[in-house]
Amino acid sequence: MRSFIVYVLVLSVDFVAFCVLDDRLSRWSDQGNATACLCWQWVATGIRWVLLSGVVYWANTGSSVVLKRWLTTHCLLGSLFKTGQFVLLGNYPLGTAWRWLSNVLAAASATLFWEFSCPDKTDGSNGKQKTQKARVLFQRVILLYRPDYLLLMGAFIFLTLAVLCEMFIPFYTGRVIDILQSQYQWNEFVTAILFMGLFSLGSSISAGCRGGLFMCAINSFTFRVKIMLFRALMNQEIGFYETTKTGDLTSRLSTDTNLMARAVALNVNVILRRFIKTLGMLSLMLSLSWKLTLLMLMETPITGLLQNIYNTFYQKLSKDVQDSIARANDAAEEAVSGIRTVRGFNTERSESRRYNDRLMDTHNLKNRRDTVRAVYLLVRRITEVGMKVAMLLYGRLIIQSGQMSTGNLVSFILYQSDLADSIRSLIYSFGDMLNSVGAAGKVFEYLDRKPEVSTEGNLQPDSLEGRVQFQNLTFSYPTRRDQKVLTDFSLELKPGQMTALVGPSGGGKTTCVSLLERFYQAQEGEILLDGQPLQTYQHKYLHRKVAMVGQEPVLFSGSVKDNITYGLGKCDLQRVQDAARKANAHGFISQLEKGYDTDVGERGGLLSGGQKQRIAIARALIREPQVLILDEVTSCLDTESEQAVQQALASCPNQTLLVVAHRLKTIERADQIVVIDNGAVIEKGTHKELMEKQGSYYRLKERLFTDS
């Protein structure tokens, strides 16, 4: 209520002051002294602003930012309006009350424009930080374009030539019209047509060269960034992939890298081209008619407000659409990669419904985004038509007064249409560039991410004994930080011995294998290899000396030979065949259509489970590792293959062997059996010793271990 009273008081005081000062203004106008009248108008503006500011301060509402803006705009617009009338029309057709009311409405409109385009933010520091972050990201994107600077420089040169040529086409179009309206001069007509054709040809050639060079720069940049991002993703620890969805990663690789390229090569291209063109057209339009130019510029604040509102909503909806597409891709990838499970559990319809729901979300978001665009285009078209009607009406008056020719008016209208597009394109491209920089931030987030499991060790001893010590390990997975899988875990693996890890599921056996392979980093404790922490060894050296064969081996599309030599580079065929013989895989490989050159299919889908496992064993044995880890590798092997593998392992007496198995025959041969439960060592010893104790191992024998 108090605010309402203050607003009424402010308006009352202002109306009285406006009428009193306007009376003096009318006297000057009646005397025909337009210059003195205009000066008095600005003096009255200052007096009214002081009075209104005093009332607001006295009412103790001076902290209202919107009210301050309205007061300032309300006082200034009257003088600006009358100055424009004096310049364009030379008279003041409105009465006192109508002029005051027009000032109020105009001030309200300007205040709303100010609020939408430059809103006051309570989190000013956050806004400043976001702007600074966008600037830093933009600079980083520009630096990544460094190898393409020659292409970009050439593109900018052709850009300038294309803009300069394009600007003179409307000028000579109007020139041709004026020539045809006057007494026909053949030489002047041919000259105008010739220049118009040359400028058109030059603009086309330069625009084509500019586009080609920019596209070359974009393709080169996208290629480099994708390689950098993929390499950074490959260096991340396993826990990173457990907490990050595959759809997000593929979206960064496929979509965001392309948006990064647009940040400079496309948006900066558009911004510079439109900026140069806008300046050139404004100068030509001022030379044709400065009055029409001032009238035309009245459209710019309205266009800027509409574009700003549109960018705010459209970019937010576009981001939501991208996230929705990533979720839909993730659902489709999960269903396709797990098609055997989907088919086995008869969940085809439920997976189709899930994918349909994700697509429906994307569809709804796209509809909302396109609706916003349709409304924006409608309002923009109405604004354009209104401005063109006003220009034609005022242009008719100027032509009748002899201040402008018909051809010049045609040229001006052509420039005005192109200038409006340039201004809108400038505003849109700037917003789109910020959106592209936001996508670059997501890419740089992965590029700058340091893996939690370090791979920066450099230790590469000439010989390795293979003694492994787990010292007081405490570990929990990144996805379940509050659940400890290992607690104060200690164990030693000796060279030349086979150690078998046994125990119920979830006890920590596979976790020990994963830690030894450096897939994760323990929160407490460390693992020593020959007395040195694992993280001090060079990454490639460590994974050549410590090899693992998992329970579900993964093969890659390619030949059998490529999968056996995976990560080693070139190996002679004899070495590959020796490793395959040790894994009892040479026999079935030789029977394949192309032998070792046979394609195994995507993820090894053309081979059986046992064949894939034997190839995976050969892939490990060809490295001649000092520490070999076998995690349930004999689960898919027949008795003959299992015996062949065991014989091959027995031929390496100095090798440290760690086995996780549920087959009693495999476990009985172990030099050391370690029973693990709840992340701790319960028992350890040979098979005979543990059976005599009749403890946990004895009870597990009948319950878990089988001979088949």
DOKOLTOR-113090 format. One record per residue (C-alpha): x, y, z; residue number from 1; residue in three letters. Coordinates in pm, whole numbers, m for minus. Each point is the difference from the previous one (the first is absolute). Layout:
N
NODE       c1       c2       c3   num   residuo
NODE        X        Y        Z   NUM       ala
...
% end
This chain:
708
NODE       c1       c2       c3   num   residuo
NODE        0        0        0     1       met
NODE      282      235       88     2       arg
NODE      172      m69     m335     3       ser
NODE     m325       76     m183     4       phe
NODE      m34      333      181     5       ile
NODE      361       85      m87     6       val
NODE      m56      m78     m369     7       tyr
NODE     m317      216       m8     8       val
NODE      187      283      172     9       leu
NODE      288      m23     m247    10       val
NODE     m234        9     m299    11       leu
NODE     m198      293      146    12       ser
NODE      311      209       66    13       val
NODE      136      m84     m343    14       asp
NODE     m325       91     m177    15       phe
NODE      m16      338      174    16       val
NODE      367       73      m77    17       ala
NODE      m49     m113     m359    18       phe
NODE     m299      233      m51    19       cys
NODE      170      301      159    20       val
NODE      321      m45     m197    21       leu
NODE     m191      m85     m318    22       asp
NODE     m185      333       25    23       asp
NODE      332      181      m23    24       arg
NODE       96     m235     m286    25       leu
NODE     m320       87     m189    26       ser
NODE       81      372       21    27       arg
NODE      338      m56     m164    28       trp
NODE     m170     m213     m265    29       ser
NODE     m261      269      m75    30       asp
NODE      276      251      m52    31       gln
NODE      145     m231     m267    32       gly
NODE      334      m41      175    33       asn
NODE       49     m377      m50    34       ala
NODE      362       m4      120    35       thr
NODE      m80      178      328    36       ala
NODE     m300     m228       42    37       cys
NODE      218     m308      m34    38       leu
NODE      255      135      250    39       cys
NODE     m278       77      250    40       trp
NODE     m127     m356      m49    41       gln
NODE      330     m142      125    42       trp
NODE       12      246      294    43       val
NODE     m353     m110       97    44       ala
NODE      115     m363      m18    45       thr
NODE      273       66      256    46       gly
NODE     m239      184      236    47       ile
NODE     m259     m280      m15    48       arg
NODE      264     m268       64    49       trp
NODE      126      186      311    50       val
NODE     m358       39      134    51       leu
NODE      m94     m363      m57    52       leu
NODE      324     m133      146    53       ser
NODE      m58      215      309    54       gly
NODE     m353     m139       48    55       val
NODE      124     m359      m36    56       val
NODE      283       59      246    57       tyr
NODE     m236      170      248    58       trp
NODE     m239     m300      m23    59       ala
NODE      297     m228       82    60       asn
NODE      m50     m217     m307    61       thr
NODE      321      100     m172    62       gly
NODE      131     m356        6    63       ser
NODE     m246     m109     m272    64       ser
NODE      213      m49     m309    65       val
NODE     m298      m24     m234    66       val
NODE     m147      326      135    67       leu
NODE      332      180      m49    68       lys
NODE       15     m124     m356    69       arg
NODE     m355      111      m68    70       trp
NODE       61      350      139    71       leu
NODE      314       51     m206    72       thr
NODE     m155     m138     m318    73       thr
NODE     m326      190       53    74       his
NODE      179      330       34    75       cys
NODE      240      m53     m290    76       leu
NODE     m241     m144     m255    77       leu
NODE     m205      320      m22    78       gly
NODE      302      202     m106    79       ser
NODE      121     m271     m234    80       leu
NODE     m348      m28     m154    81       phe
NODE      m29      375      m63    82       lys
NODE      354       15     m134    83       thr
NODE      m93     m273     m249    84       gly
NODE     m316      188      m95    85       gln
NODE      198      317      m54    86       phe
NODE      257     m182     m216    87       val
NODE     m241     m209     m206    88       leu
NODE     m319      209      m17    89       leu
NODE       82      341      134    90       gly
NODE     m320       38      206    91       asn
NODE     m170     m130      314    92       tyr
NODE     m348     m130      m90    93       pro
NODE      m92     m147      340    94       leu
NODE     m161      181      291    95       gly
NODE      140       26      352    96       thr
NODE     m201     m285      158    97       ala
NODE       58     m233     m293    98       trp
NODE      373       72        2    99       arg
NODE       20      m76      373   100       trp
NODE     m194     m326      m44   101       leu
NODE      219     m106     m293   102       ser
NODE      305       64      218   103       asn
NODE     m143     m223      275   104       val
NODE      m72     m286     m240   105       leu
NODE      331       35     m179   106       ala
NODE      187        6      331   107       ala
NODE     m181     m314      114   108       ala
NODE       91     m175     m325   109       ser
NODE      363      107       24   110       ala
NODE       17     m114      364   111       thr
NODE     m136     m342      m95   112       leu
NODE      254      m19     m282   113       phe
NODE      275       92      246   114       trp
NODE     m120     m262      249   115       glu
NODE      m15     m278     m258   116       phe
NODE      325       82     m179   117       ser
NODE      210       96      306   118       cys
NODE     m177     m146      305   119       pro
NODE      130       71      347   120       asp
NODE      139     m321      149   121       lys
NODE       35      m58      369   122       thr
NODE      282     m239      m76   123       asp
NODE      208      259     m178   124       gly
NODE      321     m178       89   125       ser
NODE     m131     m320     m156   126       asn
NODE      m96      183     m316   127       gly
NODE      343      156      m19   128       lys
NODE      162     m338       56   129       gln
NODE     m211     m155     m277   130       lys
NODE       97      279     m240   131       thr
NODE      365      m38       91   132       gln
NODE      m22     m378      m40   133       lys
NODE     m161       39     m344   134       ala
NODE      279      238     m101   135       arg
NODE      269     m244      118   136       val
NODE     m166     m291     m180   137       leu
NODE      m26      206     m318   138       phe
NODE      370       84       18   139       gln
NODE       84     m369       44   140       arg
NODE     m206      m90     m305   141       val
NODE      185      266     m203   142       ile
NODE      334     m142      115   143       leu
NODE     m105     m345     m119   144       leu
NODE      m47      154     m345   145       tyr
NODE      369       95      m10   146       arg
NODE       96     m263     m265   147       pro
NODE     m278      139     m224   148       asp
NODE       96      368       23   149       tyr
NODE      100       20     m368   150       leu
NODE     m336     m139     m108   151       leu
NODE     m183      241      230   152       leu
NODE      202      301     m118   153       met
NODE      m75      m84     m362   154       gly
NODE     m368      m46       86   155       ala
NODE      m14      340      174   156       phe
NODE      160      171     m302   157       ile
NODE     m258     m149     m236   158       phe
NODE     m269       85      255   159       leu
NODE       93      368      m14   160       thr
NODE        9        0     m380   161       leu
NODE     m340     m171      m20   162       ala
NODE     m158      253      237   163       val
NODE      146      302     m180   164       leu
NODE     m121     m125     m337   165       cys
NODE     m343      m92      135   166       glu
NODE      m58      344      152   167       met
NODE       21      184     m332   168       phe
NODE     m256     m215     m185   169       ile
NODE     m311      183      141   170       pro
NODE      169      335      m64   171       phe
NODE       41      m71     m372   172       tyr
NODE     m349     m151      m14   173       thr
NODE     m145      335      107   174       gly
NODE      241      172     m240   175       arg
NODE     m142     m201     m293   176       val
NODE     m357       98       98   177       ile
NODE       92      370       10   178       asp
NODE      166      m26     m342   179       ile
NODE     m308     m163     m153   180       leu
NODE     m229      270      148   181       gln
NODE      204      289     m139   182       ser
NODE      111       68     m354   183       gln
NODE      152     m325     m116   184       tyr
NODE      382        8       m8   185       gln
NODE      141     m320     m151   186       trp
NODE      352       42      139   187       asn
NODE     m121       60      354   188       glu
NODE     m240     m296      m21   189       phe
NODE      271     m239     m126   190       val
NODE      245      120      264   191       thr
NODE     m252      m54      281   192       ala
NODE      m92     m347     m131   193       ile
NODE      370      m90      m40   194       leu
NODE       90      102      355   195       phe
NODE     m305     m179      140   196       met
NODE      101     m320     m185   197       gly
NODE      364       25      110   198       leu
NODE      m95       51      363   199       phe
NODE     m247     m293      m18   200       ser
NODE      264     m227     m154   201       leu
NODE      264      108      252   202       gly
NODE     m240      m57      289   203       ser
NODE      m88     m350     m121   204       ser
NODE      360     m109      m57   205       ile
NODE      121      144      331   206       ser
NODE     m294     m155      192   207       ala
NODE       74     m342     m152   208       gly
NODE      370       19       90   209       cys
NODE      m86      124      350   210       arg
NODE     m242     m289       59   211       gly
NODE      243     m260     m132   212       gly
NODE      288      121      220   213       leu
NODE     m220       18      307   214       phe
NODE     m129     m355      m57   215       met
NODE      358     m127      m37   216       cys
NODE       91      168      329   217       ala
NODE     m308     m146      171   218       ile
NODE       73     m354     m119   219       asn
NODE      364       22      105   220       ser
NODE      m93      139      342   221       phe
NODE     m274     m259       61   222       thr
NODE      235     m283      m94   223       phe
NODE      269      117      244   224       arg
NODE     m236       65      288   225       val
NODE     m172     m337      m37   226       lys
NODE      338     m174        9   227       ile
NODE      102      201      309   228       met
NODE     m329      m72      176   229       leu
NODE        5     m370      m83   230       phe
NODE      358      m29      125   231       arg
NODE      m93      180      322   232       ala
NODE     m298     m232       51   233       leu
NODE      217     m307      m56   234       met
NODE      236      119      274   235       asn
NODE     m274       22      263   236       gln
NODE      m31     m260      273   237       glu
NODE     m260     m276       m7   238       ile
NODE     m201      171      274   239       gly
NODE      m57      296     m231   240       phe
NODE     m191     m219     m244   241       tyr
NODE     m207     m147      280   242       glu
NODE     m128      344      101   243       thr
NODE      m30      146     m353   244       thr
NODE     m258     m121     m250   245       lys
NODE      117     m110     m342   246       thr
NODE     m261      223     m166   247       gly
NODE      157      308      162   248       asp
NODE      345      m93     m129   249       leu
NODE     m118      m68     m354   250       thr
NODE     m195      327        7   251       ser
NODE      317      189       93   252       arg
NODE      193     m171     m278   253       leu
NODE     m263       37     m272   254       ser
NODE     m195      317       84   255       thr
NODE      195      229      232   256       asp
NODE      322      m16     m202   257       thr
NODE     m194      123     m304   258       asn
NODE     m150      282      208   259       leu
NODE      351       98      111   260       met
NODE      104       32     m364   261       ala
NODE     m297      228      m63   262       arg
NODE      108      227      286   263       ala
NODE      272      158     m214   264       val
NODE      m11     m117     m359   265       ala
NODE     m373       55      m55   266       leu
NODE     m121      246      262   267       asn
NODE      301      229      m18   268       val
NODE      m29      m20     m377   269       asn
NODE     m363      113       17   270       val
NODE       67      265      266   271       ile
NODE      290      160     m186   272       leu
NODE     m177      m15     m335   273       arg
NODE     m319      152      138   274       arg
NODE      188      259      205   275       phe
NODE      203      124     m297   276       ile
NODE     m308       m6     m219   277       lys
NODE     m208      189      259   278       thr
NODE      255      278       30   279       leu
NODE       32       29     m377   280       gly
NODE     m376        4      m59   281       met
NODE      m56      255      274   282       leu
NODE      252      235     m159   283       ser
NODE     m163      m41     m343   284       leu
NODE     m349       43      146   285       met
NODE      106      319      177   286       leu
NODE      134      134     m328   287       ser
NODE     m338      m77     m167   288       leu
NODE     m225      143      277   289       ser
NODE      100       59      359   290       trp
NODE     m364       64       98   291       lys
NODE     m116     m341     m127   292       leu
NODE      302     m157      171   293       thr
NODE     m103      147      337   294       leu
NODE     m355     m126      m54   295       leu
NODE      128     m345      m90   296       met
NODE      222      m20      309   297       leu
NODE     m310       25      219   298       met
NODE      m62     m366      m87   299       glu
NODE      334     m113      146   300       thr
NODE      m93        6      374   301       pro
NODE     m321     m192      m72   302       ile
NODE      192     m255     m209   303       thr
NODE      263      m35      271   304       gly
NODE     m263      m56      272   305       leu
NODE     m183     m264     m205   306       leu
NODE      325     m176      m90   307       gln
NODE      122        3      360   308       asn
NODE     m323     m150      133   309       ile
NODE        1     m256     m280   310       tyr
NODE      364     m100       61   311       asn
NODE      m62      m48      372   312       thr
NODE     m286     m247      m48   313       phe
NODE      123     m163     m321   314       tyr
NODE      350      m81      127   315       gln
NODE     m137     m148      322   316       lys
NODE     m241     m222     m195   317       leu
NODE      277      m94     m246   318       ser
NODE      218     m115      289   319       lys
NODE     m289     m205      138   320       asp
NODE      m48     m156     m345   321       val
NODE      368      m98      m18   322       gln
NODE      m14     m159      345   323       asp
NODE     m318     m184      m97   324       ser
NODE      161     m132     m318   325       ile
NODE      296     m124      206   326       ala
NODE     m238     m187      232   327       arg
NODE     m180     m156     m296   328       ala
NODE      330     m108     m155   329       asn
NODE      106     m148      331   330       asp
NODE     m321     m206       23   331       ala
NODE       41     m126     m358   332       ala
NODE      365      m91       54   333       glu
NODE      m77     m192      319   334       glu
NODE     m272     m200     m174   335       ala
NODE      212      m77     m308   336       val
NODE      315      m94      195   337       ser
NODE     m201     m222      232   338       gly
NODE     m224     m153     m267   339       ile
NODE       67     m354      123   340       arg
NODE     m124       90      347   341       thr
NODE     m297      185     m144   342       val
NODE      m94     m298     m215   343       arg
NODE       65     m247      279   344       gly
NODE     m235      176      242   345       phe
NODE     m262       90     m265   346       asn
NODE       25      375       69   347       thr
NODE       m9      122     m361   348       glu
NODE     m326      187       53   349       arg
NODE      109      162      324   350       ser
NODE      327      116     m160   351       glu
NODE     m199      135     m297   352       ser
NODE     m230      186      239   353       arg
NODE      297      141      189   354       arg
NODE      159      122     m323   355       tyr
NODE     m337      135     m114   356       asn
NODE      m36      196      326   357       asp
NODE      344      153      m47   358       arg
NODE      m82       94     m359   359       leu
NODE     m333      145      110   360       met
NODE      179      224      250   361       asp
NODE      227      118     m280   362       thr
NODE     m300       53     m228   363       his
NODE     m183      211      261   364       asn
NODE      308      212       64   365       leu
NODE       48       56     m372   366       lys
NODE     m364      107      m32   367       asn
NODE       44      254      279   368       arg
NODE      321      127     m157   369       arg
NODE     m158       32     m345   370       asp
NODE     m308      173      147   371       thr
NODE      224      263      158   372       val
NODE      171       48     m335   373       arg
NODE     m335       30     m183   374       ala
NODE     m129      268      240   375       val
NODE      328      188      m29   376       tyr
NODE      m12       m6     m380   377       leu
NODE     m361      122        1   378       leu
NODE       74      299      225   379       val
NODE      315       76     m195   380       arg
NODE     m185        2     m332   381       arg
NODE     m266      235      138   382       ile
NODE      274      236      122   383       thr
NODE      172       m8     m341   384       glu
NODE     m323       76     m187   385       val
NODE      m82      289      232   386       gly
NODE      343      153      m47   387       met
NODE      m13      m36     m379   388       lys
NODE     m342      167      m16   389       val
NODE      132      290      213   390       ala
NODE      306       32     m224   391       met
NODE     m208        3     m320   392       leu
NODE     m233      266      135   393       leu
NODE      283      221      118   394       tyr
NODE      202      m72     m316   395       gly
NODE     m294      123     m209   396       arg
NODE        6      330      188   397       leu
NODE      376       37      m56   398       ile
NODE      m31      m76     m373   399       ile
NODE     m283      254      m35   400       gln
NODE      216      261      170   401       ser
NODE      280      m72     m252   402       gly
NODE      252     m114      262   403       gln
NODE       33     m351     m144   404       met
NODE      m40     m183     m331   405       ser
NODE     m208     m312      m62   406       thr
NODE      309     m207      m76   407       gly
NODE      163      105      324   408       asn
NODE     m314     m103      189   409       leu
NODE       12     m343     m168   410       val
NODE      367      m33       96   411       ser
NODE      m78      108      356   412       phe
NODE     m281     m256       34   413       ile
NODE      231     m275     m129   414       leu
NODE      264      103      251   415       tyr
NODE     m258       17      280   416       gln
NODE     m119     m357      m60   417       ser
NODE      356     m129       m4   418       asp
NODE       99      211      302   419       leu
NODE     m287     m138      210   420       ala
NODE      111     m354      m85   421       asp
NODE      359       91       88   422       ser
NODE      m95      140      340   423       ile
NODE     m214     m304       85   424       arg
NODE      274     m231     m120   425       ser
NODE      255      184      215   426       leu
NODE     m212      m39      313   427       ile
NODE      m86     m363      m74   428       tyr
NODE      357      m96      m90   429       ser
NODE      131      154      320   430       phe
NODE     m248     m204      205   431       gly
NODE       74     m312     m202   432       asp
NODE      371       56       52   433       met
NODE      m56        6      377   434       leu
NODE     m195     m324      m38   435       asn
NODE      288     m150     m196   436       ser
NODE      245      112      266   437       val
NODE     m220     m177      256   438       gly
NODE       39     m321     m200   439       ala
NODE      376       64       m8   440       ala
NODE       m6       19      379   441       gly
NODE     m134     m355       17   442       lys
NODE      273     m121     m234   443       val
NODE      274      184      191   444       phe
NODE     m136     m150      321   445       glu
NODE       98     m344     m129   446       tyr
NODE      321      122     m165   447       leu
NODE      118      157      328   448       asp
NODE     m112     m286      224   449       arg
NODE      285     m178      171   450       lys
NODE      m63     m374       50   451       pro
NODE      m23     m104      363   452       glu
NODE      223     m299      m82   453       val
NODE      330      152     m107   454       ser
NODE      182     m138     m306   455       thr
NODE      303      228       24   456       glu
NODE      248     m251      144   457       gly
NODE      335      m47     m177   458       asn
NODE      158     m305      169   459       leu
NODE      105     m269     m255   460       gln
NODE      247     m247      154   461       pro
NODE      181     m239     m236   462       asp
NODE     m103     m301      206   463       ser
NODE     m306      m59      214   464       leu
NODE      m27     m266      267   465       glu
NODE     m378       20       32   466       gly
NODE      m49       22      379   467       arg
NODE     m332      169       78   468       val
NODE      m99      135      341   469       gln
NODE     m343      137       96   470       phe
NODE       65      218      304   471       gln
NODE     m289      109      224   472       asn
NODE     m239       83     m286   473       leu
NODE     m328      176       65   474       thr
NODE     m215       53     m306   475       phe
NODE     m351       95     m107   476       ser
NODE     m128       47     m355   477       tyr
NODE      m62      354     m133   478       pro
NODE     m371      m74      m40   479       thr
NODE      m29     m127      359   480       arg
NODE      237      206      211   481       arg
NODE     m178      m92      323   482       asp
NODE       40     m376      m49   483       gln
NODE      350     m137       65   484       lys
NODE       84     m300     m216   485       val
NODE      344      m56      152   486       leu
NODE       97       87      356   487       thr
NODE      363      m11      117   488       asp
NODE       68     m270     m258   489       phe
NODE      351     m150      m19   490       ser
NODE      132     m282     m220   491       leu
NODE      325     m107     m166   492       glu
NODE       42     m175     m337   493       leu
NODE      335     m172      m44   494       lys
NODE      182      m61     m329   495       pro
NODE      m28     m352     m137   496       gly
NODE     m314      m70      203   497       gln
NODE     m364      m24      m86   498       met
NODE     m237      180      236   499       thr
NODE     m373      m74      m16   500       ala
NODE     m257      244      135   501       leu
NODE     m320     m168      119   502       val
NODE     m304      110      192   503       gly
NODE     m365       90      m40   504       pro
NODE     m112      248     m267   505       ser
NODE       50      363      100   506       gly
NODE      279      m85      241   507       gly
NODE      265      207     m182   508       gly
NODE      177     m245     m232   509       lys
NODE      m60      191     m325   510       thr
NODE       77      325      181   511       thr
NODE      350     m129       83   512       cys
NODE       51      m80     m369   513       val
NODE     m124      344     m107   514       ser
NODE      232      178      245   515       leu
NODE      297     m206     m116   516       leu
NODE      m82      100     m357   517       glu
NODE      m10      368      107   518       arg
NODE     m364       39     m103   519       phe
NODE      m62      178      331   520       tyr
NODE      201      171      273   521       gln
NODE      m42     m116      358   522       ala
NODE     m101      268      251   523       gln
NODE      252     m136      254   524       glu
NODE      301     m229      m28   525       gly
NODE      192      m92     m311   526       glu
NODE      103     m287     m226   527       ile
NODE      371      m69      m46   528       leu
NODE      160     m175     m295   529       leu
NODE      356     m106       82   530       asp
NODE      m13      244      290   531       gly
NODE     m104      300     m212   532       gln
NODE     m353      152       m6   533       pro
NODE     m194      m85     m316   534       leu
NODE      m54      367      m87   535       gln
NODE      376       54      m40   536       thr
NODE       21     m242     m295   537       tyr
NODE      m35      121     m356   538       gln
NODE     m356      m65     m116   539       his
NODE       78     m201     m313   540       lys
NODE      277     m195      171   541       tyr
NODE     m224      m93      293   542       leu
NODE     m280     m135     m217   543       his
NODE      244     m202     m205   544       arg
NODE      151     m161      308   545       lys
NODE     m335      m39      179   546       val
NODE     m259     m158     m230   547       ala
NODE     m355     m105       75   548       met
NODE     m260     m221     m162   549       val
NODE     m350       84      117   550       gly
NODE     m304     m217       52   551       gln
NODE     m174      162     m296   552       glu
NODE      279       83     m246   553       pro
NODE      m63      277     m251   554       val
NODE      116      m32     m358   555       leu
NODE        3      282     m252   556       phe
NODE     m114       m8     m360   557       ser
NODE      291     m110     m212   558       gly
NODE      198     m314      m69   559       ser
NODE       97     m268      249   560       val
NODE      364      107      m33   561       lys
NODE      m86      363       72   562       asp
NODE     m178     m103      321   563       asn
NODE      288     m218      121   564       ile
NODE      257      273      m69   565       thr
NODE     m230      274      134   566       tyr
NODE      212      282      143   567       gly
NODE      335     m147     m113   568       leu
NODE       19      131     m352   569       gly
NODE      165     m223     m260   570       lys
NODE       76     m360      100   571       cys
NODE      115     m281     m229   572       asp
NODE     m244     m281      m69   573       leu
NODE      217     m262      169   574       gln
NODE      m16      181      333   575       arg
NODE     m377       32      m33   576       val
NODE      m36     m371      m77   577       gln
NODE      215      m97      299   578       asp
NODE     m223      200      235   579       ala
NODE     m310     m153     m160   580       ala
NODE      138     m353       47   581       arg
NODE       62       66      370   582       lys
NODE     m362      114       32   583       ala
NODE     m120     m308     m200   584       asn
NODE     m144      238     m261   585       ala
NODE      219      m84     m301   586       his
NODE     m213     m299      m95   587       gly
NODE     m332      178      m43   588       phe
NODE      166      310     m148   589       ile
NODE      160     m210     m273   590       ser
NODE     m340     m141      m90   591       gln
NODE     m149      346      m56   592       leu
NODE      m54      114     m359   593       glu
NODE      286      252        1   594       lys
NODE      194     m134      296   595       gly
NODE      160      274      207   596       tyr
NODE     m137      261     m243   597       asp
NODE     m362      m93       74   598       thr
NODE     m217      288      123   599       asp
NODE     m142      m70      347   600       val
NODE     m293      240      m44   601       gly
NODE     m114      282      229   602       glu
NODE      102      m81      360   603       arg
NODE       98     m349     m122   604       gly
NODE     m359      m89      m80   605       gly
NODE       98     m252     m273   606       leu
NODE      181     m224      252   607       leu
NODE     m124     m215      286   608       ser
NODE       65       83      364   609       gly
NODE      275     m260       32   610       gly
NODE      172      117     m319   611       gln
NODE       m4      360      117   612       lys
NODE      146     m102      334   613       gln
NODE      285     m194     m161   614       arg
NODE       84      294     m227   615       ile
NODE        0      224      308   616       ala
NODE      240     m240      175   617       ile
NODE      226        5     m306   618       ala
NODE      m14      380        6   619       arg
NODE      134       m7      355   620       ala
NODE      262     m273      m53   621       leu
NODE      156      167     m307   622       ile
NODE      113      281      229   623       arg
NODE      199     m244      213   624       glu
NODE     m113      176      319   625       pro
NODE      174      m43      334   626       gln
NODE     m332       24      185   627       val
NODE     m300     m173     m157   628       leu
NODE     m356       42      128   629       ile
NODE     m272     m248      m95   630       leu
NODE     m352       96      109   631       asp
NODE     m230     m299      m58   632       glu
NODE      162      m60     m339   633       val
NODE      m66     m375       m1   634       thr
NODE     m376       36       47   635       ser
NODE      m67      m35     m374   636       cys
NODE      281     m246      m80   637       leu
NODE      m33     m371      m44   638       asp
NODE      223     m241      192   639       thr
NODE      252      m35     m284   640       glu
NODE       43      374      m41   641       ser
NODE       27       52      373   642       glu
NODE      275     m258       28   643       gln
NODE      188      153     m293   644       ala
NODE      m17      344      161   645       val
NODE      120     m138      333   646       gln
NODE      291     m171     m170   647       gln
NODE       93      324     m172   648       ala
NODE       m8      184      330   649       leu
NODE      209     m270      166   650       ala
NODE      270       56     m266   651       ser
NODE       73      341      157   652       cys
NODE      134      m95      346   653       pro
NODE      105      356       96   654       asn
NODE     m333      157      m82   655       gln
NODE     m227      141      270   656       thr
NODE     m349     m136      m58   657       leu
NODE     m319      131      159   658       leu
NODE     m316     m201      m66   659       val
NODE     m363       63       87   660       val
NODE     m190     m323      m63   661       ala
NODE     m284     m219      118   662       his
NODE      127     m327     m143   663       arg
NODE      147     m223      266   664       leu
NODE      254     m154     m236   665       lys
NODE      144      344      m73   666       thr
NODE        7      102      366   667       ile
NODE      160     m323      128   668       glu
NODE      315       65     m207   669       arg
NODE       56      340      159   670       ala
NODE      306       55      220   671       asp
NODE     m204      240      212   672       gln
NODE     m376       19       43   673       ile
NODE     m138      323      148   674       val
NODE     m356       10      131   675       val
NODE     m148      352      m25   676       ile
NODE     m329      112      151   677       asp
NODE     m131      351       73   678       asn
NODE      322      155     m128   679       gly
NODE      234     m180      236   680       ala
NODE      221     m313       m5   681       val
NODE     m173     m273      201   682       ile
NODE      238     m290      m65   683       glu
NODE      300      m84     m215   684       lys
NODE      211     m308      m62   685       gly
NODE       16     m302     m228   686       thr
NODE     m302     m212      m82   687       his
NODE      112     m270      240   688       lys
NODE       69      243      286   689       glu
NODE     m334      173      m35   690       leu
NODE     m192     m327      m19   691       met
NODE      164     m117      322   692       glu
NODE     m105      323      176   693       lys
NODE     m363      m66      m96   694       gln
NODE      m69      371        1   695       gly
NODE     m149      234     m257   696       ser
NODE      171     m168     m297   697       tyr
NODE     m124     m338      112   698       tyr
NODE     m357      126       14   699       arg
NODE       33      176     m337   700       leu
NODE      125     m315     m171   701       lys
NODE     m332     m176       m5   702       glu
NODE     m208      314      m45   703       arg
NODE      187      188     m276   704       leu
NODE      264     m212     m169   705       phe
NODE     m103     m245     m269   706       thr
NODE      185     m235     m228   707       asp
NODE     m211       82     m302   708       ser
% end
